Amino acid sequence: MTRSLLPRQALLLWGFLALSASQSGAAGIPADLTALSLEQLMNVNVTSVSKKSQKVSESAAAVHVITSEDIRRSGATSIPELRRNVPGLNVARIDSNKWAISARGFNGRFSNKLLVLMDGRSLYTPIFSGMFWDVQDTFLDDIDRIEVIRGPGGTVWGANAVNGVINIITKSADETNGTVITGRAGTEERGSFAGRHGFSINDHSSIRAFVKHTKKDNSTLPSGQAGSDDWDIKRGGFRYDNRMLAGGELMIQGELYTGNAGQFVSAPSLSSPFTETFSDDASLNGQFILGRWSSSKDGSSQTSVQTYFDRAIRREYHANVATNIFDIEAEKRQKIGKIHEVIAGIGYRFHRDDIGNSTDVAVNPTHDTYHLFSTFVQDEITVTDTLKVTIGSKFEHNSFSGFEIQPSARALWQVTPNDSVWTSASRAVRTPSRASDGATLNNSVFPGTPPIQARISGTTNTKSEELIALEIGYKTRPLPTLSPDFATFYNMYDNLLTTDSGTAFVETSPTPVHLVLPLIFASNMSGEAYSFELGADWRPKD
């Protein structure tokens, strides 16, 4: 928990429970990352940069990995809290259940330029373009690692991977045999308890299941009043892994949750005091099921097919939203000759939503269906033993902005075994959302005779926000105990979302008579961002 959420008096921790019992065979014990040297940690494999396993030191991107050991030692109690220790990631806690997380700027509760995935399943919602962090609360002990990429990843992950990509990767079922029970209680953490049990079905298949209940108290406002932002959510899930099915590996996982998140709501009023503030509980419900089959041949080729169905229902004062997402994609990686390694894929996503409008927020149409077709190809070229060049592009067609191309070129020069230089040039886009396309929001009322109401309206004329990014980085290990990582970038944005003033008009209903000032979404802003990033890992003693 952050300092701002603590009461002014000293926090008295009145309860703590940690019970862990585990039974597992040698095959199910994960590597002890506390025993790894810095050199070995630099060789931990990541998959999010180019959708293939490669060492951190050999990836042409600004990458940071949160390992399972980092998670265990962090003391973090939620997924958003785990991001605090990632260099270059902007993490702010708004209240007890809301977070603002972004990379390289544009931060806010509804940051829309950071793509978040869990085991390859997109957590990004096209309703408003962003993340609801209050429903992302899986069992932390099941997370194998979190790969964080600062910078665009549109070539392999597609639209909305603009300023960064976060991929949460869970452990396989055969790594979690046995029973684990955890719990904690306190004045802020009112109670959080979780249990997991896993076992081997036979020599090549395992399964696990978990349940979790998280309950957090309201934060305290500067006035001493309770913040009406308590968080109470229950969830359960399972994962099944089979390593010998149909000549490949099969993974199936699913999860469901239910709960609520408290909040203060401000609603505009046409009469004094022109704004009403009251408490509201957002009702949260959802479930998903995901399956992935993969097969490799002699290390020279790999094929995978993944599909998932995700349903979420969110009911709160401003709107009731139900979304249904079906996604399927297939990929093929193939070595061609001695210098080429090509990966290509094709995908389709179906999205259906039902939105219940309120007095202040309306989305037209209230029911809509939209589609996303995509394909990508990428070639890693081994120019010399120390120089690799990667070129590729993603091609997408979406129901909002039509056809999009997101190319990139990356190069990595391994100067010495301990020093590498990388550079990249990329294009990425953030596609319009349902809100920018057809929402109407009564935003605020200004006193006057008559009163003036600001009304934000969506339009189908908005374009995809575009980024052209140039990056250069340097990774080194000058000492066995020190590993610095340098990166610099220059981002050029175009078609950024704005609101333009329309012609004011008089409205007689609802009463009293008032003047409406239209603010219409448009794509009329461009900008740039640049920075120098430095991160370092120093281990003075084992």
N, C-alpha and C positions, 0 to 999 in steps of 0.2 A: 504494500500500500504506500501511497505517496504521502509526504509530510503534510500536504495541504488538506488531506482528508482526515487527519488525526484531530481529536479535540485538543483544546488548548492545554488542558491539564495533561500530565504524563499518562501515557497509555499503560494500563495494567493488563498484562496478558494473564488471563485467568484459567486458560486451559490449553493443553497441547496433547495431541494423541498421535503417535506414529507407530503403527504395528505392521511389520512386514514379514511374511513367511513365504519362502520360495522353494520350490522343488523343481529342478531342471536337470536334464542330461547334459553331457559335455557339449553336444552339438548345439544346444540352445543357449549357451552362455555367450553374450556379446563380448567384443574385445574391450579390454580395460584401457580406456583412453587416458587414465591417469598415469599409465606406465609409458606413454608415447613421448618421444622427444619432439622438439620443435620441427626437426627435419621430417619425422614421421607424420606429424600433424599437417605439414604442408603437402603431404602425399595422400591425405584423406580424400577419397573420391567424391565428386559432386556430379549431378546429372542435369541440373537445371539450366546450365549455360548453353549446351548444344544438344540436349536430349540424348547424351551418351555419357557413360561413366568416364571421368577423367580426373586427374589430380588437380587440387586447388592451385598448385604452383604452375600448372600447364594450361590453365584456363585464361583466355584472353578477355577478361572482364574483372570488374571490381566485385569480388565474391567474399562473403563471410559465412562461416558455418557455425551454427549453434549445435553442439553435440549433445547426446543424451546425458553425458557426464556434466556438461555445462548446465543443463536444465536441472539436474539433481542438486547441484551445488548452489544454484542461483537464489533459491528461496522464493522464486516467483510462484504465484498461485493461479495465474491465468496465462493464456497464450499471448495477449498483448504485452503483459509485463516482461515476457522473455525477450522482447525486441529492444529493451532499454540499453542493453550492452552491445548492440550492433553499431560499429562505427559508421557514421554518415546517415543513419536512419533517424528521422524526426519522430519522436514518440512523446505524446502529451496525454495525460489522463484528465478528462473533462469532469467526470464525476464517478460515482461508484460503479457504473456499468457502461460508460461511454468513453471511447478513446478516439484520438486523432493520430493517425500514423501515415507517414509518407516518406519518400526519399527525394532528396534534391529539390526541396521546395514544394509549394502548392499544398501546404498541410491544412487540415481542417477535419471536422467530424466526417464529412462526406468527401474525403480525398478521392479523386477519380482518376488518378494517373499511376496507381500502384496496383498491380495484379497479384492477387493472393490465391494460392492453390493448396489443396490438401490431397496428397497422393495423386496429383494430376487433375483433380476435380476443381473447377473454378468456383470460388466463393464470391465472386464479383456479381453484383446484381444490376441488370440493365434497366431496372425501374428508375433509378436516379443516378446510376454510375457511381458505385462506391461499395463500402463494406458496412455490414451490421456486425460489429465486434461482440455485441452482447449475446449472440447465439453461437459463437465459436469457443467452445469450452470442453474439448475432448479430454480424455484421461492423459495427463502429462507424462506419466510413466510409460505410456505406449509410444511416445514420439522417439524416433531414432535420431533424427537431426532436422534442423531447419536451415535451408539454404536461402541466403539473401543475396540478390543481385542488385547492385546500385547501377542504374542505367537501363536503357531500353532493351527489351527482349522480344520485340514484336515478330522477328523473323521466325522463331520457333513456337512462340506462345500466342501470337496473334494480337488483335486489337486490345487496347487498354494496358498493355505492358509497356508503358511510356517511360516513367521515371524509375521503374524498378519492378522486380519480381520477388515474391516470397513463396517458397514451396515447402510446405510442411510434410515430411515423409515419416510415416509410422513404421514401427518394427513389424517384421513378419511374425506369424503366429508361432513358429517354432523357436523364436527367441524369447517367448513370454510364457513358457510352461510354468505351472505352479500357481500359487495363490498370493496375491498382494492385497492388503487392506490399508488404507491411509485415512487420516482424519485430522482435523484441526478445529479449534474453537477459540473465540476471543471477543473483544468488544466491538471490533469492526468485522472480522471474519466470524459471523455468528455461528456458522457451522458448515463444514465442507467435508463430506465423507465419500469415499470411493472404494470399490472392490473389483478385482479382476481375477478370473480363473482361466487358465489355459492348460491344454494337455495334448499329447500326441495321439492321433488316431492309429497310425501305423508308422513305418519307417520313413515315409515320404510325405505325410500330411499331418497338419496340426490345426487346432482351432482354439480361439479364446473368446471370452465375452466379458463385458464390464458394465457396471452401473456407477453413476456419480450424481451427487446432489450438492449444489453450491448455493449458499445463502449468505449474502453480504448486507450489512446494515446501511442505513442512510448515512451520507456524509454530513458534516456539520458546516453550515454557512457561516460567514463572518459575523452575522447577527446573532449566532447561537441557535438559530432555527434549524430543524432537521431538513435535509436537502431533498427529501421525497424521491430518492434515487436508489432505493434498495434493489437488490438483485436476487432472484430466487429461481433456479432452473434445475431441472432433473433431466438426465439423459441415460441412455443405455445403447450398447452396440456390440458388434461381433466382427471377427475377421477369420477367414479360412484360407489356408495356403496348401496347395498340392504341387509338388515338384516333379511329378512323374506322369501327369495326365496328358494324353494325346501328343506325346513327344515334346512337351514343353512344361511351363509352369502356369498354374491357375491361381488367381487370388480373387476372393469375393469378400466384400465387407459392407456393412450397413450400420446405420445409426438412426436413432429417433430422440427427440427432445420435446419438453414442454415446460413452460414457466412464465415468468413475467419480469419486467424491468420498469421500475418507477421513474417518473420524470415530472418536471414542472412544464406546463404548457402555457404559452402566451397566445391569446386569441384577440384579434382586433375587434373593436366595438365602435359603432357610429355615434355613441353618446358617451359623455364623460364617465369614467376617466379615459376612455378610448382604447384601453388595453385591459384585458382580464387575465389574471394569472392564477392557475389552479393546478392541483396534483392530478396525475393520470397514470394508470398502469398500462403498459404495452403488453398484450398477451402474445406469447411466442410459442409457435408449434412448428415442427418440421420433421422430415425423415429423408433418408437417401439410401440407395443401394448402388454399389459399384462393382464391376467385374473387369478383370484384366487377364488376358492370356498372352504369354510371350514364349518365344522359342529362339534359341541361338544355335549356330552351326559352326563348330571349330573356331569360334572367335572371329570369323570373317564376315558373318552376316547375322542379323537379328531381326525378327518380325514380332510385332505386338499389335494387339487389338484391345481397345478399352471402350467401355460403355457405362453410362450411369443414368439414373433417374433421380431427380432432386425435387422435393415439394416443400414449400415453406408457406406458412400463414402467419401474418402479423396484423394484429388488430389494435389500433390506438385511436386517439381522439381525431387526428387529422385525416386518417384514411385506414381502411381495411384492405389489405393486399394479400392475395393468394397467387403464388407463382408455381408453375410446373415446367421443369426443364428436362429434356431428353438429349443426351449427347453421345455420339459414337465417333471414334477415330481409329485409323489404322496407320502404322508406320513400318518402314522397312529401312534397315541400315545395311550397307553392302560395301565391302572393300573391293575396289576395282584396280587391278594392277598393284604396283608398289607404292604409288604416291597418292592415290585418291581413296577417300572414304566418304561415300555419299549416303545421306539420310533423307528420306522423302516421306511425306504423309498426306493423308486426305481425311477430312472430317465434316461432320454435319451436326448442327445444334438446332433443336426445336424448342421454342419458348412460348408458353401460353400464360397469360395473367388475367386475373379478375380483380378489379379495383372498386371498392365501395367508397364513393365520394362523401365529403362532409360539407358543412356550410362554408368553410374557408378554403378547402382544397378540392379541386375537381380535375380529373384526367379524362380526356376524350380521345378515343372511345373507352368505355369502362372495361371492355373485354377486347383483347387483341392477341393475335398470333404472329410471331415473326420468326425468321429463319436465318441461319448463318451457315454458309458453305465456305470451306477453306481447303487449301492445299499448300504445301511448302516443299522446298527442296534446298538442300545445303550440302556443300562439298568442302571437305577439309583436305587441303593439298599439302603434302609434305615436300616442300621445296628442297630443303637440305635436312641433315640430321638435327639442326638447331633452329630451323625456321619453318613455321607452319602458317598457312594462309587459309582462312575460312570465308567463303562467299555463299550467299544464299538469299532467298526471299520468301515471304509469305504472301499468298494471294487469297483475298477474302471477298465475299459478297454478302452484305448484310441488308436488312430490311429498312434501315434508317438512312444510310449515306451511299449505299450501292457498292461499287467495286473499289477495293483498296489494295495497294501494293506496299509492302514493308520490307525493303531490302536491307542488307547489311554486309559489311566486309570487315574482317578482323585478321590481325596478324600477331603472332607470338614469336619472339626471338629469345631462345635460351642462351644467353650470353655465356654463362658458366653454370655448373650444376646448382649453384646457390643464387643466381641472379637471372631474372628474366624481364624483358620489356615487352609490353603489348600496346596495341593501338586499335581503334575501331571507328567506323563511320556507319551510322544507322538512321533509318527513318521509321518512326512509329506513329500510330494514330490512336486517339481516344474517340470512339464513335459516339454519336448522339444517343440520348436515352429517351425513355418514355416521358420523363418529366420535361425535358427540353423540347420534345416533339409535340406534346399535346396537353400539358398541365396548365391550370389556372390557379393562382394563389393570391388570396386577399392578404397582402403582406402587412400593412400597417395603416393607421388612420391618424391624420394630423388635424388638430383642432382648427376650426374656422367657421365661417358662415357663408356657404355651407361647409361641413367637414370634407376633407380631401382623403380619399382612399387610394393608396398605391396598390395596383394589381399587376402581378407578374404573369405573363402568358407565354406559353410555348408556341413554337412555329416549326413547320416542316422545312423551313428554309435554312436551318442551322446545318453547318458542315462539320465534318470530323476535325477535331483539334489535331494539329500536325506538329511533329517534332523532328528536327534534323539534329543529331547529336554527334559530336566529335569527342573522342576520349583517348587519353594516353595514361598508361600506368607502369609502375616499376615495382617488382617484388624481389626482395633480397633477404638473405640471412647472413649478416656479417659476422655474427658470433653464434656459437652453439646455443646460447641462451636468449638471443634477440632476433626477432623477425619483423622488420618494418614493412609496410605496404603503402605505396604512394599512388595517388590517382588524381587526375585533373580532367575537367570536362568543360565543354562549351556547348550549350543547348540553345537552339533557335526555334521558337514556337510561332505558329501561325494559326489563324482561325480560332483563337481562344474565345470561349463563351463570354458574351457580354449581355447587358440589357440596354436597349435603346428606348427613349421616351417616345410615346405615340401622342395622338391628339386627344386631349382631355374631353370628357363628355359628362352630361348630367344623367344621374340614375335616380329614379323615384322609388324603386323597390329593391331591397327592403327600406323601410322608412328609418330615419328622416331622409329627405332629399339630400343627396351628396354628390360631390364631384369625383369622378374616377380618373386617376392618372395612370394610363397603361404603360407598363414597362415590358417590352417584348424581347425575348431571347434573340440574340443575333451572334454572328461569328466575325466580329469586327476588330479584334485585338491581336496584336503580335507582340512578342517580347523575347528576351534572352536571359539566360542564367549561366553563370560560370563560377567555378570554385576549385579549390585545391583541397584534397582530402588526405589525411595521414592517420594511419592506424598502426599499432605495434603490439606485439606479443612478447613480453619479457618474463622469463622464468629463472630468477636468480638461484633457486634451489629446486631439486626434484620434489 
